[in-house]
Amino acid sequence: MKPNSITRWALDGSSLLKVYRTITPHERRRREVQALEIAAGWGLAVPSVLATGEHRDRPWAVLGAVPGKPCSIRTTGGVQEFVRHVITAAGQLHHGVADMPAGPGWRWHTGDALGSNRGFLLAQLTGRCRELPWWHDLEDALEQYEEVPTVYLHGDLKPEHLLVDGSRLHLVDLEASGRGPAMSDHADAVFHALRDLIYTAATPRRLPIGTVSQLGSPGAVLAWRLALWLDRRRSGDIHLIPARDLYQLAAEDDPAAACEQLAQHVSLLRTAGVPR
């Protein structure tokens, strides 16, 4: 059971029932099903879509089970392997989007707002962020992504969404899939790795910054990912990051230095009681 979904396994383990709930459940089901069908057409190792439906206003999908175990980042070797798998997954997923603007999901629908890479990232933050003193600085920092290619995104790359079966990598949980700059997937992976390590009692000085920074995420996109995390927590958590700190992170172009700053901020926010 997760905040936005409930998953039940078939007795024989061959499939699972995923019930989408809370935040835009129908849209999340649509995004995941379409992304899985497209990815399967590319020959990628993803769950098959066996059935979809709705019960009492709750959309659901039955997905075929895939083998493998989630990536583990409990050791230095595990973090190195996770970074390698993220690079592999990005290489498989980040096809250029032809004749479609940036936006949620892997298919553009008539009536969807036309979006840019920067607009796609900023649209994931709630309206309250626009009133905060760092908003325009973040908006300016993300302008660099207007000129980069728009690609297909997983949207939530983290250790538990990459299943390893021997030499084969399976991708799961594509409900946050979208079209935007490739670096946003890298930022997801960096953020989840550092946050998970920090919340399991690792101190910033002992974090594998050099390894994680190989994903090449500069400060602008990490500042966006930090703000997105806080915006999705409790209503007051978004105010816990000073505008000066977010500005400094967004202005950092060196991936290693940006990762180090991100780790320091997450560590302080953990101490302040922000939930994981």
C-alpha positions as protocol buffer text, in pm:
chain_id: "A"
residue {
  index: 1
  type: MET
  ca { x: 0 y: 0 z: 0 }
}
residue {
  index: 2
  type: LYS
  ca { x: 133 y: 342 z: -105 }
}
residue {
  index: 3
  type: PRO
  ca { x: -23 y: 686 z: -59 }
}
residue {
  index: 4
  type: ASN
  ca { x: -144 y: 695 z: -421 }
}
residue {
  index: 5
  type: SER
  ca { x: -201 y: 328 z: -501 }
}
residue {
  index: 6
  type: ILE
  ca { x: -281 y: -16 z: -363 }
}
residue {
  index: 7
  type: THR
  ca { x: -119 y: -324 z: -515 }
}
residue {
  index: 8
  type: ARG
  ca { x: -236 y: -683 z: -470 }
}
residue {
  index: 9
  type: TRP
  ca { x: -53 y: -985 z: -608 }
}
residue {
  index: 10
  type: ALA
  ca { x: -219 y: -1282 z: -774 }
}
residue {
  index: 11
  type: LEU
  ca { x: -188 y: -1601 z: -569 }
}
residue {
  index: 12
  type: ASP
  ca { x: 44 y: -1758 z: -825 }
}
residue {
  index: 13
  type: GLY
  ca { x: 261 y: -1445 z: -845 }
}
residue {
  index: 14
  type: SER
  ca { x: 215 y: -1410 z: -1221 }
}
residue {
  index: 15
  type: SER
  ca { x: 42 y: -1071 z: -1214 }
}
residue {
  index: 16
  type: LEU
  ca { x: -62 y: -788 z: -988 }
}
residue {
  index: 17
  type: LEU
  ca { x: -364 y: -562 z: -954 }
}
residue {
  index: 18
  type: LYS
  ca { x: -280 y: -193 z: -915 }
}
residue {
  index: 19
  type: VAL
  ca { x: -558 y: 34 z: -792 }
}
residue {
  index: 20
  type: TYR
  ca { x: -489 y: 406 z: -843 }
}
residue {
  index: 21
  type: ARG
  ca { x: -623 y: 654 z: -588 }
}
residue {
  index: 22
  type: THR
  ca { x: -598 y: 1007 z: -443 }
}
residue {
  index: 23
  type: ILE
  ca { x: -409 y: 1238 z: -684 }
}
residue {
  index: 24
  type: THR
  ca { x: -551 y: 1229 z: -1043 }
}
residue {
  index: 25
  type: PRO
  ca { x: -590 y: 848 z: -1043 }
}
residue {
  index: 26
  type: HIS
  ca { x: -741 y: 821 z: -1393 }
}
residue {
  index: 27
  type: GLU
  ca { x: -466 y: 1034 z: -1544 }
}
residue {
  index: 28
  type: ARG
  ca { x: -191 y: 838 z: -1369 }
}
residue {
  index: 29
  type: ARG
  ca { x: -339 y: 507 z: -1488 }
}
residue {
  index: 30
  type: ARG
  ca { x: -360 y: 641 z: -1844 }
}
residue {
  index: 31
  type: ARG
  ca { x: 0 y: 760 z: -1837 }
}
residue {
  index: 32
  type: GLU
  ca { x: 133 y: 432 z: -1701 }
}
residue {
  index: 33
  type: VAL
  ca { x: -63 y: 206 z: -1936 }
}
residue {
  index: 34
  type: GLN
  ca { x: 33 y: 407 z: -2245 }
}
residue {
  index: 35
  type: ALA
  ca { x: 400 y: 424 z: -2144 }
}
residue {
  index: 36
  type: LEU
  ca { x: 413 y: 49 z: -2077 }
}
residue {
  index: 37
  type: GLU
  ca { x: 255 y: -30 z: -2414 }
}
residue {
  index: 38
  type: ILE
  ca { x: 495 y: 200 z: -2600 }
}
residue {
  index: 39
  type: ALA
  ca { x: 800 y: 72 z: -2409 }
}
residue {
  index: 40
  type: ALA
  ca { x: 700 y: -289 z: -2480 }
}
residue {
  index: 41
  type: GLY
  ca { x: 678 y: -199 z: -2849 }
}
residue {
  index: 42
  type: TRP
  ca { x: 1039 y: -80 z: -2829 }
}
residue {
  index: 43
  type: GLY
  ca { x: 1137 y: -418 z: -2687 }
}
residue {
  index: 44
  type: LEU
  ca { x: 1210 y: -289 z: -2335 }
}
residue {
  index: 45
  type: ALA
  ca { x: 1171 y: -513 z: -2031 }
}
residue {
  index: 46
  type: VAL
  ca { x: 856 y: -374 z: -1867 }
}
residue {
  index: 47
  type: PRO
  ca { x: 538 y: -526 z: -1718 }
}
residue {
  index: 48
  type: SER
  ca { x: 273 y: -624 z: -1971 }
}
residue {
  index: 49
  type: VAL
  ca { x: -73 y: -466 z: -1947 }
}
residue {
  index: 50
  type: LEU
  ca { x: -324 y: -752 z: -1909 }
}
residue {
  index: 51
  type: ALA
  ca { x: -644 y: -560 z: -1834 }
}
residue {
  index: 52
  type: THR
  ca { x: -778 y: -222 z: -1720 }
}
residue {
  index: 53
  type: GLY
  ca { x: -1104 y: -114 z: -1566 }
}
residue {
  index: 54
  type: GLU
  ca { x: -1277 y: 84 z: -1295 }
}
residue {
  index: 55
  type: HIS
  ca { x: -1447 y: -11 z: -970 }
}
residue {
  index: 56
  type: ARG
  ca { x: -1636 y: 241 z: -758 }
}
residue {
  index: 57
  type: ASP
  ca { x: -1466 y: 532 z: -934 }
}
residue {
  index: 58
  type: ARG
  ca { x: -1123 y: 381 z: -875 }
}
residue {
  index: 59
  type: PRO
  ca { x: -931 y: 299 z: -1195 }
}
residue {
  index: 60
  type: TRP
  ca { x: -721 y: -17 z: -1193 }
}
residue {
  index: 61
  type: ALA
  ca { x: -484 y: -211 z: -1414 }
}
residue {
  index: 62
  type: VAL
  ca { x: -371 y: -573 z: -1406 }
}
residue {
  index: 63
  type: LEU
  ca { x: -1 y: -593 z: -1493 }
}
residue {
  index: 64
  type: GLY
  ca { x: 214 y: -895 z: -1564 }
}
residue {
  index: 65
  type: ALA
  ca { x: 483 y: -964 z: -1305 }
}
residue {
  index: 66
  type: VAL
  ca { x: 847 y: -919 z: -1404 }
}
residue {
  index: 67
  type: PRO
  ca { x: 1144 y: -1094 z: -1243 }
}
residue {
  index: 68
  type: GLY
  ca { x: 1426 y: -929 z: -1057 }
}
residue {
  index: 69
  type: LYS
  ca { x: 1507 y: -753 z: -733 }
}
residue {
  index: 70
  type: PRO
  ca { x: 1506 y: -377 z: -672 }
}
residue {
  index: 71
  type: CYS
  ca { x: 1840 y: -197 z: -674 }
}
residue {
  index: 72
  type: SER
  ca { x: 1996 y: -162 z: -332 }
}
residue {
  index: 73
  type: ILE
  ca { x: 2201 y: 142 z: -232 }
}
residue {
  index: 74
  type: ARG
  ca { x: 2302 y: 16 z: 112 }
}
residue {
  index: 75
  type: THR
  ca { x: 2666 y: -23 z: 8 }
}
residue {
  index: 76
  type: THR
  ca { x: 2909 y: 177 z: -202 }
}
residue {
  index: 77
  type: GLY
  ca { x: 2898 y: -99 z: -463 }
}
residue {
  index: 78
  type: GLY
  ca { x: 2519 y: -85 z: -460 }
}
residue {
  index: 79
  type: VAL
  ca { x: 2522 y: 289 z: -530 }
}
residue {
  index: 80
  type: GLN
  ca { x: 2766 y: 237 z: -816 }
}
residue {
  index: 81
  type: GLU
  ca { x: 2541 y: -32 z: -962 }
}
residue {
  index: 82
  type: PHE
  ca { x: 2235 y: 191 z: -925 }
}
residue {
  index: 83
  type: VAL
  ca { x: 2406 y: 474 z: -1114 }
}
residue {
  index: 84
  type: ARG
  ca { x: 2504 y: 231 z: -1393 }
}
residue {
  index: 85
  type: HIS
  ca { x: 2146 y: 108 z: -1418 }
}
residue {
  index: 86
  type: VAL
  ca { x: 2010 y: 464 z: -1430 }
}
residue {
  index: 87
  type: ILE
  ca { x: 2243 y: 539 z: -1720 }
}
residue {
  index: 88
  type: THR
  ca { x: 2127 y: 219 z: -1893 }
}
residue {
  index: 89
  type: ALA
  ca { x: 1760 y: 301 z: -1833 }
}
residue {
  index: 90
  type: ALA
  ca { x: 1807 y: 654 z: -1962 }
}
residue {
  index: 91
  type: GLY
  ca { x: 1968 y: 520 z: -2276 }
}
residue {
  index: 92
  type: GLN
  ca { x: 1669 y: 294 z: -2334 }
}
residue {
  index: 93
  type: LEU
  ca { x: 1400 y: 551 z: -2258 }
}
residue {
  index: 94
  type: HIS
  ca { x: 1526 y: 887 z: -2376 }
}
residue {
  index: 95
  type: HIS
  ca { x: 1413 y: 871 z: -2736 }
}
residue {
  index: 96
  type: GLY
  ca { x: 1354 y: 1209 z: -2894 }
}
residue {
  index: 97
  type: VAL
  ca { x: 990 y: 1313 z: -2900 }
}
residue {
  index: 98
  type: ALA
  ca { x: 878 y: 1379 z: -3257 }
}
residue {
  index: 99
  type: ASP
  ca { x: 611 y: 1644 z: -3327 }
}
residue {
  index: 100
  type: MET
  ca { x: 499 y: 1663 z: -2962 }
}
residue {
  index: 101
  type: PRO
  ca { x: 557 y: 1933 z: -2700 }
}
residue {
  index: 102
  type: ALA
  ca { x: 679 y: 1865 z: -2348 }
}
residue {
  index: 103
  type: GLY
  ca { x: 414 y: 1752 z: -2103 }
}
residue {
  index: 104
  type: PRO
  ca { x: 280 y: 1464 z: -1891 }
}
residue {
  index: 105
  type: GLY
  ca { x: 249 y: 1118 z: -2046 }
}
residue {
  index: 106
  type: TRP
  ca { x: 407 y: 974 z: -2358 }
}
residue {
  index: 107
  type: ARG
  ca { x: 125 y: 1073 z: -2590 }
}
residue {
  index: 108
  type: TRP
  ca { x: -4 y: 1419 z: -2658 }
}
residue {
  index: 109
  type: HIS
  ca { x: -382 y: 1454 z: -2662 }
}
residue {
  index: 110
  type: THR
  ca { x: -587 y: 1715 z: -2842 }
}
residue {
  index: 111
  type: GLY
  ca { x: -676 y: 1977 z: -2587 }
}
residue {
  index: 112
  type: ASP
  ca { x: -359 y: 1935 z: -2381 }
}
residue {
  index: 113
  type: ALA
  ca { x: -176 y: 2262 z: -2326 }
}
residue {
  index: 114
  type: LEU
  ca { x: 132 y: 2307 z: -2542 }
}
residue {
  index: 115
  type: GLY
  ca { x: 436 y: 2304 z: -2316 }
}
residue {
  index: 116
  type: SER
  ca { x: 809 y: 2372 z: -2313 }
}
residue {
  index: 117
  type: ASN
  ca { x: 1068 y: 2179 z: -2116 }
}
residue {
  index: 118
  type: ARG
  ca { x: 1090 y: 2453 z: -1854 }
}
residue {
  index: 119
  type: GLY
  ca { x: 712 y: 2487 z: -1843 }
}
residue {
  index: 120
  type: PHE
  ca { x: 673 y: 2112 z: -1792 }
}
residue {
  index: 121
  type: LEU
  ca { x: 906 y: 2119 z: -1490 }
}
residue {
  index: 122
  type: LEU
  ca { x: 751 y: 2428 z: -1332 }
}
residue {
  index: 123
  type: ALA
  ca { x: 396 y: 2301 z: -1389 }
}
residue {
  index: 124
  type: GLN
  ca { x: 465 y: 2016 z: -1146 }
}
residue {
  index: 125
  type: LEU
  ca { x: 493 y: 2268 z: -862 }
}
residue {
  index: 126
  type: THR
  ca { x: 172 y: 2394 z: -704 }
}
residue {
  index: 127
  type: GLY
  ca { x: 51 y: 2750 z: -749 }
}
residue {
  index: 128
  type: ARG
  ca { x: 164 y: 2851 z: -400 }
}
residue {
  index: 129
  type: CYS
  ca { x: 526 y: 2828 z: -514 }
}
residue {
  index: 130
  type: ARG
  ca { x: 473 y: 3114 z: -756 }
}
residue {
  index: 131
  type: GLU
  ca { x: 428 y: 3348 z: -461 }
}
residue {
  index: 132
  type: LEU
  ca { x: 757 y: 3253 z: -296 }
}
residue {
  index: 133
  type: PRO
  ca { x: 1068 y: 3474 z: -326 }
}
residue {
  index: 134
  type: TRP
  ca { x: 1276 y: 3211 z: -506 }
}
residue {
  index: 135
  type: TRP
  ca { x: 1026 y: 3140 z: -786 }
}
residue {
  index: 136
  type: HIS
  ca { x: 1167 y: 3378 z: -1048 }
}
residue {
  index: 137
  type: ASP
  ca { x: 1525 y: 3273 z: -973 }
}
residue {
  index: 138
  type: LEU
  ca { x: 1431 y: 2909 z: -1031 }
}
residue {
  index: 139
  type: GLU
  ca { x: 1241 y: 3004 z: -1345 }
}
residue {
  index: 140
  type: ASP
  ca { x: 1549 y: 3183 z: -1480 }
}
residue {
  index: 141
  type: ALA
  ca { x: 1781 y: 2894 z: -1385 }
}
residue {
  index: 142
  type: LEU
  ca { x: 1565 y: 2643 z: -1575 }
}
residue {
  index: 143
  type: GLU
  ca { x: 1572 y: 2849 z: -1894 }
}
residue {
  index: 144
  type: GLN
  ca { x: 1876 y: 2650 z: -2007 }
}
residue {
  index: 145
  type: TYR
  ca { x: 1651 y: 2347 z: -2065 }
}
residue {
  index: 146
  type: GLU
  ca { x: 1443 y: 2527 z: -2326 }
}
residue {
  index: 147
  type: GLU
  ca { x: 1700 y: 2449 z: -2595 }
}
residue {
  index: 148
  type: VAL
  ca { x: 1773 y: 2083 z: -2510 }
}
residue {
  index: 149
  type: PRO
  ca { x: 1586 y: 1796 z: -2680 }
}
residue {
  index: 150
  type: THR
  ca { x: 1251 y: 1685 z: -2541 }
}
residue {
  index: 151
  type: VAL
  ca { x: 1259 y: 1311 z: -2471 }
}
residue {
  index: 152
  type: TYR
  ca { x: 1044 y: 1038 z: -2317 }
}
residue {
  index: 153
  type: LEU
  ca { x: 1088 y: 1031 z: -1938 }
}
residue {
  index: 154
  type: HIS
  ca { x: 1031 y: 764 z: -1674 }
}
residue {
  index: 155
  type: GLY
  ca { x: 939 y: 1041 z: -1432 }
}
residue {
  index: 156
  type: ASP
  ca { x: 1029 y: 864 z: -1107 }
}
residue {
  index: 157
  type: LEU
  ca { x: 1365 y: 690 z: -1135 }
}
residue {
  index: 158
  type: LYS
  ca { x: 1464 y: 545 z: -800 }
}
residue {
  index: 159
  type: PRO
  ca { x: 1611 y: 216 z: -672 }
}
residue {
  index: 160
  type: GLU
  ca { x: 1281 y: 32 z: -620 }
}
residue {
  index: 161
  type: HIS
  ca { x: 1167 y: 108 z: -976 }
}
residue {
  index: 162
  type: LEU
  ca { x: 1468 y: -64 z: -1135 }
}
residue {
  index: 163
  type: LEU
  ca { x: 1449 y: -443 z: -1103 }
}
residue {
  index: 164
  type: VAL
  ca { x: 1762 y: -641 z: -1179 }
}
residue {
  index: 165
  type: ASP
  ca { x: 1741 y: -1001 z: -1301 }
}
residue {
  index: 166
  type: GLY
  ca { x: 2092 y: -1119 z: -1375 }
}
residue {
  index: 167
  type: SER
  ca { x: 2210 y: -904 z: -1665 }
}
residue {
  index: 168
  type: ARG
  ca { x: 1861 y: -780 z: -1752 }
}
residue {
  index: 169
  type: LEU
  ca { x: 1707 y: -458 z: -1623 }
}
residue {
  index: 170
  type: HIS
  ca { x: 1329 y: -424 z: -1585 }
}
residue {
  index: 171
  type: LEU
  ca { x: 1158 y: -85 z: -1551 }
}
residue {
  index: 172
  type: VAL
  ca { x: 843 y: -55 z: -1341 }
}
residue {
  index: 173
  type: ASP
  ca { x: 606 y: 217 z: -1212 }
}
residue {
  index: 174
  type: LEU
  ca { x: 578 y: 453 z: -1507 }
}
residue {
  index: 175
  type: GLU
  ca { x: 270 y: 639 z: -1379 }
}
residue {
  index: 176
  type: ALA
  ca { x: 469 y: 966 z: -1362 }
}
residue {
  index: 177
  type: SER
  ca { x: 597 y: 928 z: -1720 }
}
residue {
  index: 178
  type: GLY
  ca { x: 623 y: 1240 z: -1931 }
}
residue {
  index: 179
  type: ARG
  ca { x: 802 y: 1430 z: -2206 }
}
residue {
  index: 180
  type: GLY
  ca { x: 1072 y: 1676 z: -2110 }
}
residue {
  index: 181
  type: PRO
  ca { x: 1447 y: 1726 z: -2059 }
}
residue {
  index: 182
  type: ALA
  ca { x: 1647 y: 1409 z: -1994 }
}
residue {
  index: 183
  type: MET
  ca { x: 1821 y: 1576 z: -1700 }
}
residue {
  index: 184
  type: SER
  ca { x: 1499 y: 1568 z: -1497 }
}
residue {
  index: 185
  type: ASP
  ca { x: 1515 y: 1185 z: -1487 }
}
residue {
  index: 186
  type: HIS
  ca { x: 1878 y: 1208 z: -1376 }
}
residue {
  index: 187
  type: ALA
  ca { x: 1781 y: 1457 z: -1106 }
}
residue {
  index: 188
  type: ASP
  ca { x: 1514 y: 1218 z: -980 }
}
residue {
  index: 189
  type: ALA
  ca { x: 1773 y: 944 z: -944 }
}
residue {
  index: 190
  type: VAL
  ca { x: 2024 y: 1172 z: -770 }
}
residue {
  index: 191
  type: PHE
  ca { x: 1763 y: 1309 z: -532 }
}
residue {
  index: 192
  type: HIS
  ca { x: 1621 y: 970 z: -435 }
}
residue {
  index: 193
  type: ALA
  ca { x: 1965 y: 818 z: -378 }
}
residue {
  index: 194
  type: LEU
  ca { x: 2088 y: 1102 z: -156 }
}
residue {
  index: 195
  type: ARG
  ca { x: 1761 y: 1142 z: 33 }
}
residue {
  index: 196
  type: ASP
  ca { x: 1727 y: 769 z: 100 }
}
residue {
  index: 197
  type: LEU
  ca { x: 2085 y: 747 z: 223 }
}
residue {
  index: 198
  type: ILE
  ca { x: 2043 y: 1050 z: 449 }
}
residue {
  index: 199
  type: TYR
  ca { x: 1718 y: 922 z: 594 }
}
residue {
  index: 200
  type: THR
  ca { x: 1886 y: 594 z: 683 }
}
residue {
  index: 201
  type: ALA
  ca { x: 2132 y: 782 z: 907 }
}
residue {
  index: 202
  type: ALA
  ca { x: 2415 y: 845 z: 661 }
}
residue {
  index: 203
  type: THR
  ca { x: 2586 y: 1180 z: 725 }
}
residue {
  index: 204
  type: PRO
  ca { x: 2663 y: 1416 z: 434 }
}
residue {
  index: 205
  type: ARG
  ca { x: 3037 y: 1360 z: 481 }
}
residue {
  index: 206
  type: ARG
  ca { x: 3000 y: 985 z: 424 }
}
residue {
  index: 207
  type: LEU
  ca { x: 2778 y: 1008 z: 117 }
}
residue {
  index: 208
  type: PRO
  ca { x: 2912 y: 877 z: -218 }
}
residue {
  index: 209
  type: ILE
  ca { x: 2888 y: 1222 z: -378 }
}
residue {
  index: 210
  type: GLY
  ca { x: 3147 y: 1140 z: -645 }
}
residue {
  index: 211
  type: THR
  ca { x: 2953 y: 835 z: -762 }
}
residue {
  index: 212
  type: VAL
  ca { x: 2610 y: 998 z: -764 }
}
residue {
  index: 213
  type: SER
  ca { x: 2741 y: 1310 z: -938 }
}
residue {
  index: 214
  type: GLN
  ca { x: 2838 y: 1091 z: -1237 }
}
residue {
  index: 215
  type: LEU
  ca { x: 2477 y: 1138 z: -1348 }
}
residue {
  index: 216
  type: GLY
  ca { x: 2578 y: 1495 z: -1428 }
}
residue {
  index: 217
  type: SER
  ca { x: 2289 y: 1685 z: -1271 }
}
residue {
  index: 218
  type: PRO
  ca { x: 2365 y: 2057 z: -1232 }
}
residue {
  index: 219
  type: GLY
  ca { x: 2220 y: 2270 z: -955 }
}
residue {
  index: 220
  type: ALA
  ca { x: 1926 y: 2415 z: -1150 }
}
residue {
  index: 221
  type: VAL
  ca { x: 1747 y: 2084 z: -1196 }
}
residue {
  index: 222
  type: LEU
  ca { x: 1839 y: 1966 z: -844 }
}
residue {
  index: 223
  type: ALA
  ca { x: 1694 y: 2288 z: -700 }
}
residue {
  index: 224
  type: TRP
  ca { x: 1374 y: 2215 z: -891 }
}
residue {
  index: 225
  type: ARG
  ca { x: 1368 y: 1857 z: -754 }
}
residue {
  index: 226
  type: LEU
  ca { x: 1428 y: 1976 z: -398 }
}
residue {
  index: 227
  type: ALA
  ca { x: 1143 y: 2227 z: -426 }
}
residue {
  index: 228
  type: LEU
  ca { x: 917 y: 1958 z: -576 }
}
residue {
  index: 229
  type: TRP
  ca { x: 984 y: 1727 z: -280 }
}
residue {
  index: 230
  type: LEU
  ca { x: 902 y: 1995 z: -23 }
}
residue {
  index: 231
  type: ASP
  ca { x: 597 y: 2109 z: -219 }
}
residue {
  index: 232
  type: ARG
  ca { x: 455 y: 1756 z: -198 }
}
residue {
  index: 233
  type: ARG
  ca { x: 509 y: 1724 z: 179 }
}
residue {
  index: 234
  type: ARG
  ca { x: 312 y: 1902 z: 449 }
}
residue {
  index: 235
  type: SER
  ca { x: 173 y: 2243 z: 356 }
}
residue {
  index: 236
  type: GLY
  ca { x: 436 y: 2440 z: 550 }
}
residue {
  index: 237
  type: ASP
  ca { x: 743 y: 2242 z: 444 }
}
residue {
  index: 238
  type: ILE
  ca { x: 797 y: 2444 z: 126 }
}
residue {
  index: 239
  type: HIS
  ca { x: 876 y: 2745 z: 345 }
}
residue {
  index: 240
  type: LEU
  ca { x: 1163 y: 2565 z: 521 }
}
residue {
  index: 241
  type: ILE
  ca { x: 1413 y: 2620 z: 241 }
}
residue {
  index: 242
  type: PRO
  ca { x: 1549 y: 2978 z: 243 }
}
residue {
  index: 243
  type: ALA
  ca { x: 1537 y: 3159 z: -91 }
}
residue {
  index: 244
  type: ARG
  ca { x: 1912 y: 3225 z: -65 }
}
residue {
  index: 245
  type: ASP
  ca { x: 1990 y: 2854 z: -34 }
}
residue {
  index: 246
  type: LEU
  ca { x: 1772 y: 2756 z: -327 }
}
residue {
  index: 247
  type: TYR
  ca { x: 1924 y: 3033 z: -538 }
}
residue {
  index: 248
  type: GLN
  ca { x: 2279 y: 2919 z: -457 }
}
residue {
  index: 249
  type: LEU
  ca { x: 2194 y: 2559 z: -547 }
}
residue {
  index: 250
  type: ALA
  ca { x: 2025 y: 2663 z: -872 }
}
residue {
  index: 251
  type: ALA
  ca { x: 2331 y: 2868 z: -970 }
}
residue {
  index: 252
  type: GLU
  ca { x: 2577 y: 2580 z: -922 }
}
residue {
  index: 253
  type: ASP
  ca { x: 2687 y: 2428 z: -1253 }
}
residue {
  index: 254
  type: ASP
  ca { x: 2931 y: 2169 z: -1117 }
}
residue {
  index: 255
  type: PRO
  ca { x: 2739 y: 1839 z: -1058 }
}
residue {
  index: 256
  type: ALA
  ca { x: 2956 y: 1729 z: -764 }
}
residue {
  index: 257
  type: ALA
  ca { x: 2923 y: 2062 z: -584 }
}
residue {
  index: 258
  type: ALA
  ca { x: 2549 y: 2068 z: -658 }
}
residue {
  index: 259
  type: CYS
  ca { x: 2506 y: 1717 z: -515 }
}
residue {
  index: 260
  type: GLU
  ca { x: 2696 y: 1820 z: -205 }
}
residue {
  index: 261
  type: GLN
  ca { x: 2473 y: 2123 z: -154 }
}
residue {
  index: 262
  type: LEU
  ca { x: 2161 y: 1915 z: -210 }
}
residue {
  index: 263
  type: ALA
  ca { x: 2277 y: 1662 z: 50 }
}
residue {
  index: 264
  type: GLN
  ca { x: 2338 y: 1936 z: 307 }
}
residue {
  index: 265
  type: HIS
  ca { x: 1991 y: 2082 z: 254 }
}
residue {
  index: 266
  type: VAL
  ca { x: 1819 y: 1743 z: 278 }
}
residue {
  index: 267
  type: SER
  ca { x: 2014 y: 1661 z: 594 }
}
residue {
  index: 268
  type: LEU
  ca { x: 1904 y: 1988 z: 757 }
}
residue {
  index: 269
  type: LEU
  ca { x: 1543 y: 1931 z: 649 }
}
residue {
  index: 270
  type: ARG
  ca { x: 1549 y: 1582 z: 795 }
}
residue {
  index: 271
  type: THR
  ca { x: 1667 y: 1731 z: 1124 }
}
residue {
  index: 272
  type: ALA
  ca { x: 1383 y: 1983 z: 1098 }
}
residue {
  index: 273
  type: GLY
  ca { x: 1136 y: 1693 z: 1085 }
}
residue {
  index: 274
  type: VAL
  ca { x: 1038 y: 1690 z: 717 }
}
residue {
  index: 275
  type: PRO
  ca { x: 898 y: 1341 z: 645 }
}
residue {
  index: 276
  type: ARG
  ca { x: 1069 y: 1129 z: 386 }
}
